[in-house]
Amino acid sequence: MDQSMLFDSQLLVPLVLVCAVLIIIGKAIVILPQNMAYIIERLGKYHETQTAGLQFIIPFIDRIAYRVSLKENAIDIPSQSAITKDNISLTIDGVLYIKVMEPYKASYGIDNYVYAVIQLAQTSMRSEIGKLDLDKTFEERDSLNAKIIDAINQASAAWGVQVMRYEIKDINPPSSVLDAMEKQMRAEREKRAAILDSEGKRQAAINLAEGEKQATVLAAEAEREQQVLKAQGEARSIELVAEAKAKALTMIGEAASTAQGQAAVQLDLATEAIAAKKAIARESTVVLMDNDKSSTGNTVAEALGVVAAIQQSGALNSALNK
């Protein structure tokens, strides 16, 4: 009995030592996942920051004081009231995206950096909203988001935290303001519609007047061209008549220069003289003439006498030569 107890006691000591060694080794080996950082303290003081992978610590001397996630974290900003520059109360909420850049500062720089960032985002939002009128808060969301990010980053630099993005989700003005805004938008749409309608009518009137003007100009140009063509035709007709008369006179002159032409001229003049006396007789019921001079032979003799006188004076030859 004593030998069995002695044997058991001899086996127990090595087993205890082995278990103690395994426990120590288990506590000494630390495996960190990706995007995680461990803050190691040695005897209560900061020792080092360990990142992803296989790490070692001294058991019972070192301890993991903080486990910090290096992932980007989305934080919902609760709804809050803010007053604009024109004294309109708004209810605003948003979402904030932050990331721990320095685990040491995030662990020792502030007790709860998430709570601090939320409070800072709310105060920065109220401050920036107070600088804008109601209409500008809707128009300048991007600018407002950027200003809030800058304000948070300036204060959170000491905490090792960086704001990646900030987005305003909802801006809710009071119901009375919403009704007024709806009426304003309706009036603005009606005004734009009236302006577009009047612009359309004005443009139509301008187009109509321009068309009438162009039609008048084209009609005037057509009439002017017609008159020019008519004048050119008349001028050409006159030229052709003149050329024909000139050719006729030339031919008459050439014919009259001969003896036969002279006889023909004398005959033509005598015929015209007789015709003239007949015309006078037809137009008047009473014609007083000398009996001797009223005969046909006498009339022809007178006509021949006129021709002879003209020939003697040379007037006929000069006229024909012209």
URWO-V741749 format. One record per helix or strand of 3 or more residues. SS is the DSSP state (~ for helix, > for strand). FROM is the first residue (numbers start at 1). TO is the last residue. If there is no record, write none. Layout:
# URWO-V741749
SS,FROM,TO  SS,FROM,TO
This chain:
# URWO-V741749
~,2,28  >,29,32  >,36,42  >,45,50  >,53,56  >,62,69  >,73,83  >,89,100  ~,103,108  ~,113,129  ~,134,139  ~,141,159  >,161,173  ~,175,256  ~,259,283  ~,296,313  ~,315,321
